[in-house]
Amino acid sequence: MTAAAPAWILSALVLATSEDITFGLITLYFLIATTGGALSGYLVARRSFQAPLRMAVFFGLGSYGLLAVVDWLLSIASVYDMSTVIGFPVGFAIGSRVVELRQHPSKSI
């Protein structure tokens, strides 16, 4: 829910009123999905005892699924979902990687 909330707000405020599909809005949608995913990935991986990266991808795709259902209910164009299907897993992976690096500082990128 934490990952998808900013994207839901963007869908409700900006995308529902805009008829134009622009590269700028798609990029903004991707950045918001990635940021929300990174925050959520950090929060999930911090409490997880399993492989953080695997959990990140699983939860990232789950967040996309929730967003897709809400976008379908709000009749939002599916072209914006293309950026979130990549943004959520990437964001979750970034957040989980931060947790891994904080737990094991000797590991590097």
BELCORQUI-V641472 format. One record per residue. N is the residue number from 1. NEAR is the number of other ideal C-beta (glycine too) atoms within 8 Angstrom. D_LAST is the distance of its C-alpha to the last C-alpha in Angstrom with 2 decimals. Layout:
BEGIN
n: [N	N]
near: [NEAR	NEAR]
d_last: [D_LAST	D_LAST]
END
This chain:
BEGIN
n: [1	2	3	4	5	6	7	8	9	10	11	12	13	14	15	16	17	18	19	20	21	22	23	24	25	26	27	28	29	30	31	32	33	34	35	36	37	38	39	40	41	42	43	44	45	46	47	48	49	50	51	52	53	54	55	56	57	58	59	60	61	62	63	64	65	66	67	68	69	70	71	72	73	74	75	76	77	78	79	80	81	82	83	84	85	86	87	88	89	90	91	92	93	94	95	96	97	98	99	100	101	102	103	104	105	106	107	108	109]
near: [5	8	18	13	9	11	14	10	8	12	15	8	8	9	13	10	5	7	2	5	7	6	5	6	13	13	9	10	15	12	9	12	17	13	10	17	19	13	12	15	20	12	10	15	15	7	5	8	2	6	5	14	10	8	14	16	11	8	13	17	11	8	15	13	8	10	16	10	8	11	12	8	6	9	5	11	6	8	7	15	12	9	12	14	10	9	15	19	14	11	19	20	13	12	18	16	11	11	13	12	10	6	5	6	5	4	6	3	3]
d_last: [28.49	26.21	24.09	27.20	29.41	28.32	28.66	32.03	33.20	32.29	34.13	37.15	37.46	36.42	36.30	39.53	41.50	39.98	41.42	39.34	36.11	34.14	30.73	30.19	30.89	28.64	25.76	26.68	26.81	23.29	21.91	23.90	22.80	19.08	19.72	21.89	19.48	16.63	19.24	20.58	17.36	16.65	20.27	20.39	17.30	18.53	21.78	20.77	21.02	19.94	16.67	15.15	13.75	17.20	18.95	17.11	18.31	21.71	22.25	21.06	23.70	26.16	25.79	26.47	29.51	30.86	30.48	32.18	35.10	35.57	35.36	37.92	40.16	39.95	40.52	37.43	36.74	34.24	32.64	30.59	29.25	27.54	24.98	24.48	24.02	20.71	20.04	20.39	17.99	15.29	16.05	16.15	12.77	11.33	13.57	12.81	9.04	10.27	12.66	10.47	8.58	12.18	13.68	11.56	10.47	10.05	6.91	3.76	0.00]
END
